[in-house]
Amino acid sequence: MNKQILILLGLIVVVVGLISGYILGNENQRDFAAQNFNSSIHPDEKIASGLFSAHTDAPGDAPKYPGECDDNDPCTRDFCNDSTGFRCKYLVITPCCGNEVCEGGENYSSCSIDCKKMNKTENVTENHVEEETAISNAASKTTECMYVGSESSDKYHLPDCTYAGKIKAENLICFSSKEEAESTGYEPCGACKPSDTIMAECMYVGSIGGAKYHYPNCTHANRINQDNKICFSSKEDAESTGYEPCSVCITSAETSASDTSSAEEPEDTASDTTSDETGCMYVGSENSDKYHLPDCAYAGKIKAENLICFSSKEEAEQQGYVPCGTCKPS
C-alpha cells in the first residue's frame, strides 16, 4: 500500500514539473518576442501604444521620455529623440515673426508685429506710400556716402541718383571712393556717371545753353544731360560766365552773402533769411530722421502735413534727429 502511494506521488511531481516547464517556456518566448518588437519601435510610437511609460522612473540613468515637448513658442522648434537622450530640446527659429524683434529678412510688409516702423525704402506699393516720398527719404539716408551700391546689383551710384534711391536699406552698400567701389567689382552707373573728379571740382553745376547754376544734388541739376553739364568751383565762377542762382536750391540771400564775403559765414546768413520765410531755423519730416536748413533741396521735398519746425539744432537732436549730410546744418 505504501509503495503504491509513493509511486502516485512521484507521478504527480513529474506532471507538475512538466506543466511548469511548459508555462515558463512560453513566457520566455513572449518576453524575447516583445524585446525584439520594442527595439524596432520609436519611443513616440511606444508612448502612443502604451509600451513605454511617458515618465519612466527606472533605476540608474534610464532616460525619461516626456511625451510632449511643445513649449507653445512659435519661434522654437521642439524635438525629442534618441539623439537627445529622449529629453526635450529646443532650437530657436530665425528670423521668426512674433518674437518682438525686427530681424534681418523681416520688414513692415512681412511682419508688422515685429517691425513697427516701415523702412524708408520698403516696397512702397504694399504699404500705400507714394514712390516719390520713399525715394526722397532713401536719398536723404544715403547722402553720407560718397557712392552707393546694392548687394543685388553690380553698379555704383552718386547718392542722389534716382536708382540709388530705390535701393532697399538692407541691401545698401556705402563706398568712400570710386576706387573702393570698382575694386569690389562694381561698375559706374550709366545714368548718374559717378566720378571722383566731378565730385571734387563741382561745387556748383550748370547746363550748356542754360541760365541757372545749382547745387549738384538739386532736383534740376539731376535733369541735366551729362554731356551738357558744366562744373563751377564757386558761385563767382558761375556768375562771371552769366549764370544766375537757382531759385530752388540757392537763395538770393545766400548769393548776396557770398558776394559781400567777410568773416561772417554765408550758411548762417542763409539760415536766418530763409527762417524768416518759413518761421523755422531748421526743418524735419515725420517720415525721416534727418533735419535740414530750410533751403536744403531735401527740405523742399517735405510735404506740408509732415513738416516739423525746430527753433534750434539742439531741439532737433533732442528729438532723435541727425543733421542732413547734404546741407550740413550747424
C-alpha positions as a Markdown table, in Angstrom:
| # | Residue | x | y | z |
|---|---|---|---|---|
| 1 | Met | 0.0 | 0.0 | 0.0 |
| 2 | Asn | 2.7 | 2.4 | 0.9 |
| 3 | Lys | 4.6 | 1.6 | -2.2 |
| 4 | Gln | 1.6 | 2.5 | -4.4 |
| 5 | Ile | 1.2 | 5.8 | -2.6 |
| 6 | Leu | 4.9 | 6.7 | -3.2 |
| 7 | Ile | 4.5 | 5.8 | -6.9 |
| 8 | Leu | 1.4 | 8.0 | -7.2 |
| 9 | Leu | 3.1 | 11.0 | -5.6 |
| 10 | Gly | 6.1 | 10.5 | -7.9 |
| 11 | Leu | 3.8 | 10.7 | -10.9 |
| 12 | Ile | 2.1 | 13.9 | -9.6 |
| 13 | Val | 5.5 | 15.6 | -9.1 |
| 14 | Val | 6.6 | 14.7 | -12.7 |
| 15 | Val | 3.3 | 16.0 | -14.2 |
| 16 | Val | 3.6 | 19.3 | -12.2 |
| 17 | Gly | 7.2 | 19.7 | -13.4 |
| 18 | Leu | 6.2 | 19.2 | -17.0 |
| 19 | Ile | 3.4 | 21.7 | -16.7 |
| 20 | Ser | 5.6 | 24.3 | -15.0 |
| 21 | Gly | 8.3 | 23.9 | -17.6 |
| 22 | Tyr | 5.8 | 24.4 | -20.4 |
| 23 | Ile | 4.4 | 27.6 | -18.8 |
| 24 | Leu | 7.9 | 29.1 | -18.2 |
| 25 | Gly | 9.0 | 28.3 | -21.7 |
| 26 | Asn | 6.0 | 30.2 | -23.2 |
| 27 | Glu | 6.7 | 33.2 | -21.0 |
| 28 | Asn | 10.3 | 33.4 | -22.1 |
| 29 | Gln | 9.4 | 33.2 | -25.7 |
| 30 | Arg | 6.9 | 36.0 | -25.3 |
| 31 | Asp | 9.5 | 38.2 | -23.5 |
| 32 | Phe | 12.0 | 37.6 | -26.2 |
| 33 | Ala | 9.5 | 38.5 | -28.9 |
| 34 | Ala | 8.4 | 41.6 | -27.0 |
| 35 | Gln | 12.0 | 42.8 | -26.7 |
| 36 | Asn | 12.6 | 42.4 | -30.4 |
| 37 | Phe | 9.4 | 44.2 | -31.1 |
| 38 | Asn | 10.1 | 47.1 | -28.7 |
| 39 | Ser | 13.6 | 47.7 | -30.1 |
| 40 | Ser | 12.2 | 48.4 | -33.6 |
| 41 | Ile | 9.6 | 51.0 | -32.4 |
| 42 | His | 10.4 | 54.7 | -32.0 |
| 43 | Pro | 9.8 | 56.0 | -28.5 |
| 44 | Asp | 7.0 | 58.3 | -29.8 |
| 45 | Glu | 5.1 | 55.2 | -31.0 |
| 46 | Lys | 5.8 | 53.3 | -27.8 |
| 47 | Ile | 4.1 | 56.2 | -25.9 |
| 48 | Ala | 1.1 | 56.0 | -28.1 |
| 49 | Ser | 0.8 | 52.3 | -27.9 |
| 50 | Gly | 1.3 | 52.1 | -24.2 |
| 51 | Leu | 4.5 | 50.0 | -24.5 |
| 52 | Phe | 6.7 | 52.8 | -22.9 |
| 53 | Ser | 5.7 | 54.9 | -19.9 |
| 54 | Ala | 5.7 | 58.7 | -20.5 |
| 55 | His | 7.6 | 59.1 | -17.2 |
| 56 | Thr | 9.8 | 56.0 | -16.6 |
| 57 | Asp | 11.3 | 56.0 | -13.1 |
| 58 | Ala | 13.7 | 53.2 | -13.8 |
| 59 | Pro | 16.8 | 52.7 | -11.6 |
| 60 | Gly | 20.1 | 54.2 | -12.6 |
| 61 | Asp | 20.4 | 56.6 | -15.6 |
| 62 | Ala | 17.5 | 55.3 | -17.6 |
| 63 | Pro | 16.1 | 58.1 | -19.8 |
| 64 | Lys | 12.8 | 59.7 | -19.1 |
| 65 | Tyr | 10.7 | 60.4 | -22.3 |
| 66 | Pro | 8.4 | 63.4 | -21.6 |
| 67 | Gly | 5.9 | 62.6 | -24.4 |
| 68 | Glu | 5.2 | 66.3 | -25.0 |
| 69 | Cys | 7.8 | 68.9 | -25.7 |
| 70 | Asp | 5.7 | 71.8 | -27.1 |
| 71 | Asp | 6.6 | 75.0 | -25.2 |
| 72 | Asn | 3.9 | 77.0 | -27.1 |
| 73 | Asp | 6.5 | 79.2 | -28.6 |
| 74 | Pro | 6.1 | 79.6 | -32.4 |
| 75 | Cys | 9.8 | 80.7 | -32.6 |
| 76 | Thr | 11.3 | 77.4 | -31.4 |
| 77 | Arg | 11.5 | 74.0 | -33.0 |
| 78 | Asp | 10.8 | 71.3 | -30.4 |
| 79 | Phe | 12.1 | 67.8 | -30.7 |
| 80 | Cys | 13.0 | 64.8 | -28.6 |
| 81 | Asn | 14.6 | 61.5 | -29.8 |
| 82 | Asp | 17.4 | 59.1 | -29.1 |
| 83 | Ser | 20.0 | 61.7 | -30.1 |
| 84 | Thr | 18.8 | 63.9 | -27.3 |
| 85 | Gly | 18.7 | 61.1 | -24.7 |
| 86 | Phe | 14.9 | 61.3 | -25.0 |
| 87 | Arg | 14.9 | 64.7 | -23.4 |
| 88 | Cys | 13.2 | 67.9 | -24.8 |
| 89 | Lys | 15.5 | 70.1 | -26.9 |
| 90 | Tyr | 14.5 | 73.5 | -28.4 |
| 91 | Leu | 16.1 | 75.2 | -31.4 |
| 92 | Val | 15.5 | 78.9 | -32.0 |
| 93 | Ile | 14.0 | 79.7 | -35.4 |
| 94 | Thr | 15.4 | 82.9 | -37.1 |
| 95 | Pro | 14.0 | 85.0 | -38.4 |
| 96 | Cys | 10.7 | 84.4 | -36.8 |
| 97 | Cys | 7.7 | 86.7 | -36.9 |
| 98 | Gly | 6.3 | 87.1 | -33.5 |
| 99 | Asn | 9.4 | 87.3 | -31.3 |
| 100 | Glu | 9.2 | 91.2 | -30.9 |
| 101 | Val | 12.5 | 91.6 | -32.7 |
| 102 | Cys | 12.7 | 93.1 | -36.2 |
| 103 | Glu | 15.4 | 90.7 | -37.6 |
| 104 | Gly | 17.3 | 90.7 | -40.9 |
| 105 | Gly | 14.9 | 89.4 | -43.6 |
| 106 | Glu | 11.9 | 90.9 | -41.9 |
| 107 | Asn | 10.2 | 94.2 | -42.7 |
| 108 | Tyr | 6.9 | 96.1 | -42.1 |
| 109 | Ser | 5.3 | 94.3 | -45.0 |
| 110 | Ser | 6.2 | 90.8 | -44.0 |
| 111 | Cys | 5.9 | 91.2 | -40.2 |
| 112 | Ser | 4.3 | 94.3 | -38.9 |
| 113 | Ile | 4.1 | 92.7 | -35.4 |
| 114 | Asp | 7.9 | 92.9 | -35.0 |
| 115 | Cys | 8.8 | 95.7 | -37.4 |
| 116 | Lys | 6.6 | 98.5 | -36.0 |
| 117 | Lys | 8.1 | 101.2 | -38.3 |
| 118 | Met | 8.2 | 101.0 | -42.1 |
| 119 | Asn | 11.6 | 101.0 | -43.6 |
| 120 | Lys | 12.3 | 104.1 | -45.7 |
| 121 | Thr | 13.0 | 102.1 | -48.9 |
| 122 | Glu | 10.5 | 99.3 | -48.3 |
| 123 | Asn | 8.1 | 98.2 | -51.0 |
| 124 | Val | 6.0 | 101.3 | -51.5 |
| 125 | Thr | 3.1 | 99.7 | -53.3 |
| 126 | Glu | 2.4 | 97.2 | -50.4 |
| 127 | Asn | 2.5 | 100.0 | -47.8 |
| 128 | His | 0.5 | 102.5 | -49.8 |
| 129 | Val | 3.3 | 105.1 | -49.7 |
| 130 | Glu | 4.0 | 107.4 | -52.6 |
| 131 | Glu | 7.1 | 106.2 | -54.5 |
| 132 | Glu | 8.4 | 109.8 | -54.8 |
| 133 | Thr | 8.3 | 110.2 | -51.0 |
| 134 | Ala | 10.1 | 106.8 | -50.5 |
| 135 | Ile | 12.8 | 107.7 | -53.0 |
| 136 | Ser | 13.3 | 111.1 | -51.3 |
| 137 | Asn | 13.6 | 109.5 | -47.9 |
| 138 | Ala | 16.1 | 106.9 | -49.2 |
| 139 | Ala | 18.2 | 109.6 | -50.9 |
| 140 | Ser | 18.5 | 111.5 | -47.6 |
| 141 | Lys | 19.7 | 108.4 | -45.9 |
| 142 | Thr | 22.4 | 107.8 | -48.5 |
| 143 | Thr | 23.9 | 111.3 | -48.5 |
| 144 | Glu | 26.6 | 110.4 | -46.0 |
| 145 | Cys | 28.2 | 108.0 | -48.6 |
| 146 | Met | 30.4 | 109.3 | -51.4 |
| 147 | Tyr | 29.0 | 106.5 | -53.6 |
| 148 | Val | 26.4 | 103.8 | -53.0 |
| 149 | Gly | 25.7 | 100.3 | -54.4 |
| 150 | Ser | 23.4 | 97.4 | -53.9 |
| 151 | Glu | 24.1 | 93.8 | -52.9 |
| 152 | Ser | 21.8 | 92.7 | -55.7 |
| 153 | Ser | 23.4 | 94.8 | -58.4 |
| 154 | Asp | 26.9 | 95.4 | -60.0 |
| 155 | Lys | 26.5 | 99.2 | -60.4 |
| 156 | Tyr | 27.5 | 102.1 | -58.1 |
| 157 | His | 25.9 | 105.5 | -58.0 |
| 158 | Leu | 26.0 | 109.0 | -56.7 |
| 159 | Pro | 23.9 | 109.2 | -53.5 |
| 160 | Asp | 21.3 | 111.4 | -55.2 |
| 161 | Cys | 20.9 | 109.2 | -58.3 |
| 162 | Thr | 17.3 | 108.1 | -58.9 |
| 163 | Tyr | 18.5 | 104.4 | -58.9 |
| 164 | Ala | 20.3 | 104.9 | -55.6 |
| 165 | Gly | 17.0 | 106.0 | -54.0 |
| 166 | Lys | 15.4 | 102.7 | -55.0 |
| 167 | Ile | 18.0 | 100.5 | -53.2 |
| 168 | Lys | 16.5 | 98.7 | -50.2 |
| 169 | Ala | 18.0 | 99.6 | -46.9 |
| 170 | Glu | 19.1 | 96.0 | -46.1 |
| 171 | Asn | 21.0 | 95.8 | -49.5 |
| 172 | Leu | 22.7 | 99.3 | -49.3 |
| 173 | Ile | 26.5 | 99.4 | -49.5 |
| 174 | Cys | 28.5 | 102.5 | -48.8 |
| 175 | Phe | 31.7 | 103.4 | -50.7 |
| 176 | Ser | 34.1 | 106.1 | -49.7 |
| 177 | Ser | 35.6 | 106.4 | -53.2 |
| 178 | Lys | 35.2 | 105.3 | -56.8 |
| 179 | Glu | 38.3 | 103.1 | -56.4 |
| 180 | Glu | 36.8 | 101.3 | -53.5 |
| 181 | Ala | 33.6 | 100.5 | -55.4 |
| 182 | Glu | 35.5 | 99.3 | -58.5 |
| 183 | Ser | 37.9 | 97.2 | -56.5 |
| 184 | Thr | 35.0 | 95.2 | -55.2 |
| 185 | Gly | 33.6 | 94.6 | -58.8 |
| 186 | Tyr | 31.2 | 97.4 | -59.2 |
| 187 | Glu | 30.8 | 99.5 | -62.3 |
| 188 | Pro | 29.7 | 103.1 | -62.6 |
| 189 | Cys | 26.0 | 103.8 | -63.2 |
| 190 | Gly | 25.3 | 104.8 | -66.7 |
| 191 | Ala | 22.6 | 107.4 | -65.6 |
| 192 | Cys | 24.5 | 109.4 | -63.0 |
| 193 | Lys | 28.0 | 108.6 | -64.2 |
| 194 | Pro | 29.8 | 108.9 | -60.9 |
| 195 | Ser | 33.3 | 110.4 | -60.9 |
| 196 | Asp | 35.7 | 111.4 | -58.2 |
| 197 | Thr | 36.9 | 114.3 | -60.3 |
| 198 | Ile | 33.5 | 115.7 | -60.7 |
| 199 | Met | 32.7 | 115.2 | -57.1 |
| 200 | Ala | 35.8 | 117.1 | -56.0 |
| 201 | Glu | 35.6 | 120.0 | -58.5 |
| 202 | Cys | 31.9 | 120.6 | -59.0 |
| 203 | Met | 30.7 | 122.8 | -56.1 |
| 204 | Tyr | 28.0 | 124.0 | -58.5 |
| 205 | Val | 26.8 | 122.8 | -61.9 |
| 206 | Gly | 25.0 | 124.3 | -64.9 |
| 207 | Ser | 23.9 | 123.3 | -68.3 |
| 208 | Ile | 25.3 | 124.4 | -71.7 |
| 209 | Gly | 22.8 | 126.8 | -73.1 |
| 210 | Gly | 21.1 | 127.2 | -69.6 |
| 211 | Ala | 20.8 | 130.2 | -67.4 |
| 212 | Lys | 20.9 | 128.8 | -63.9 |
| 213 | Tyr | 23.6 | 127.2 | -61.7 |
| 214 | His | 22.7 | 124.7 | -59.0 |
| 215 | Tyr | 24.0 | 122.6 | -56.2 |
| 216 | Pro | 25.0 | 119.1 | -57.6 |
| 217 | Asn | 22.2 | 117.4 | -55.7 |
| 218 | Cys | 19.5 | 119.9 | -56.8 |
| 219 | Thr | 16.4 | 118.3 | -58.5 |
| 220 | His | 17.0 | 120.5 | -61.6 |
| 221 | Ala | 20.7 | 119.5 | -61.7 |
| 222 | Asn | 19.8 | 115.9 | -61.8 |
| 223 | Arg | 17.9 | 116.5 | -65.1 |
| 224 | Ile | 21.0 | 118.0 | -66.9 |
| 225 | Asn | 22.3 | 115.6 | -69.5 |
| 226 | Gln | 25.9 | 114.6 | -68.6 |
| 227 | Asp | 27.2 | 115.8 | -71.9 |
| 228 | Asn | 25.8 | 119.3 | -71.3 |
| 229 | Lys | 26.9 | 119.6 | -67.7 |
| 230 | Ile | 29.3 | 122.4 | -66.7 |
| 231 | Cys | 31.3 | 122.4 | -63.5 |
| 232 | Phe | 31.8 | 125.6 | -61.4 |
| 233 | Ser | 34.3 | 125.7 | -58.5 |
| 234 | Ser | 32.5 | 128.7 | -56.9 |
| 235 | Lys | 29.4 | 131.0 | -57.3 |
| 236 | Glu | 31.7 | 133.7 | -58.6 |
| 237 | Asp | 32.9 | 131.3 | -61.3 |
| 238 | Ala | 29.3 | 130.6 | -62.4 |
| 239 | Glu | 28.1 | 134.2 | -62.2 |
| 240 | Ser | 31.1 | 135.6 | -64.1 |
| 241 | Thr | 30.0 | 133.5 | -67.1 |
| 242 | Gly | 26.5 | 134.8 | -67.0 |
| 243 | Tyr | 24.7 | 132.1 | -64.9 |
| 244 | Glu | 22.2 | 133.0 | -62.2 |
| 245 | Pro | 21.5 | 131.1 | -58.9 |
| 246 | Cys | 18.8 | 128.5 | -59.0 |
| 247 | Ser | 15.7 | 129.7 | -57.1 |
| 248 | Val | 15.1 | 126.2 | -55.7 |
| 249 | Cys | 18.4 | 125.2 | -54.2 |
| 250 | Ile | 20.3 | 128.5 | -54.0 |
| 251 | Thr | 18.6 | 131.6 | -52.4 |
| 252 | Ser | 19.3 | 135.1 | -53.5 |
| 253 | Ala | 20.2 | 135.9 | -49.8 |
| 254 | Glu | 22.8 | 133.2 | -49.8 |
| 255 | Thr | 24.3 | 134.6 | -53.1 |
| 256 | Ser | 24.4 | 138.2 | -51.8 |
| 257 | Ala | 26.1 | 136.9 | -48.6 |
| 258 | Ser | 28.8 | 135.3 | -50.7 |
| 259 | Asp | 29.2 | 138.5 | -52.8 |
| 260 | Thr | 29.9 | 140.5 | -49.6 |
| 261 | Ser | 32.0 | 137.8 | -48.1 |
| 262 | Ser | 33.7 | 138.7 | -44.8 |
| 263 | Ala | 34.3 | 136.9 | -41.5 |
| 264 | Glu | 30.6 | 136.0 | -41.4 |
| 265 | Glu | 29.6 | 132.6 | -42.6 |
| 266 | Pro | 27.2 | 132.6 | -45.5 |
| 267 | Glu | 25.4 | 129.5 | -44.2 |
| 268 | Asp | 24.3 | 131.4 | -41.1 |
| 269 | Thr | 23.0 | 134.3 | -43.2 |
| 270 | Ala | 21.1 | 131.9 | -45.5 |
| 271 | Ser | 19.6 | 130.2 | -42.5 |
| 272 | Asp | 18.5 | 133.5 | -40.9 |
| 273 | Thr | 16.9 | 134.7 | -44.1 |
| 274 | Thr | 15.1 | 131.5 | -45.0 |
| 275 | Ser | 13.9 | 131.1 | -41.4 |
| 276 | Asp | 12.0 | 134.4 | -41.8 |
| 277 | Glu | 10.1 | 132.8 | -44.7 |
| 278 | Thr | 9.2 | 129.5 | -43.1 |
| 279 | Gly | 9.4 | 130.5 | -39.4 |
| 280 | Cys | 11.8 | 127.7 | -38.8 |
| 281 | Met | 15.5 | 127.7 | -38.1 |
| 282 | Tyr | 15.6 | 124.0 | -39.1 |
| 283 | Val | 13.1 | 121.6 | -40.5 |
| 284 | Gly | 12.5 | 117.9 | -40.4 |
| 285 | Ser | 9.9 | 115.4 | -41.6 |
| 286 | Glu | 7.8 | 112.9 | -39.6 |
| 287 | Asn | 8.9 | 110.2 | -42.1 |
| 288 | Ser | 12.6 | 110.8 | -41.8 |
| 289 | Asp | 15.3 | 111.1 | -39.1 |
| 290 | Lys | 17.2 | 114.0 | -40.6 |
| 291 | Tyr | 16.9 | 117.7 | -40.0 |
| 292 | His | 17.8 | 120.3 | -42.6 |
| 293 | Leu | 18.3 | 124.0 | -43.3 |
| 294 | Pro | 15.1 | 125.4 | -44.7 |
| 295 | Asp | 16.6 | 126.0 | -48.1 |
| 296 | Cys | 18.0 | 122.5 | -48.5 |
| 297 | Ala | 16.9 | 120.6 | -51.6 |
| 298 | Tyr | 15.6 | 117.8 | -49.4 |
| 299 | Ala | 13.7 | 120.2 | -47.2 |
| 300 | Gly | 11.8 | 121.4 | -50.3 |
| 301 | Lys | 10.5 | 117.8 | -50.8 |
| 302 | Ile | 8.9 | 117.5 | -47.4 |
| 303 | Lys | 5.1 | 117.6 | -47.6 |
| 304 | Ala | 3.4 | 120.4 | -45.6 |
| 305 | Glu | 1.5 | 117.9 | -43.4 |
| 306 | Asn | 4.8 | 116.1 | -42.5 |
| 307 | Leu | 6.8 | 119.3 | -41.8 |
| 308 | Ile | 8.3 | 119.7 | -38.4 |
| 309 | Cys | 9.8 | 123.0 | -37.2 |
| 310 | Phe | 12.8 | 123.3 | -34.9 |
| 311 | Ser | 14.0 | 126.6 | -33.3 |
| 312 | Ser | 17.5 | 125.2 | -32.7 |
| 313 | Lys | 19.8 | 122.4 | -33.6 |
| 314 | Glu | 19.7 | 121.2 | -30.0 |
| 315 | Glu | 15.9 | 120.9 | -30.2 |
| 316 | Ala | 16.1 | 118.8 | -33.3 |
| 317 | Glu | 18.8 | 116.4 | -31.9 |
| 318 | Gln | 16.9 | 116.0 | -28.6 |
| 319 | Gln | 14.0 | 114.6 | -30.6 |
| 320 | Gly | 16.3 | 112.0 | -32.2 |
| 321 | Tyr | 17.0 | 113.8 | -35.5 |
| 322 | Val | 20.5 | 113.9 | -37.0 |
| 323 | Pro | 21.9 | 116.6 | -39.3 |
| 324 | Cys | 21.5 | 116.2 | -43.1 |
| 325 | Gly | 24.7 | 115.2 | -44.8 |
| 326 | Thr | 24.0 | 117.5 | -47.8 |
| 327 | Cys | 23.2 | 120.9 | -46.3 |
| 328 | Lys | 25.1 | 120.1 | -43.0 |
| 329 | Pro | 23.1 | 122.3 | -40.7 |
| 330 | Ser | 25.0 | 123.8 | -37.8 |
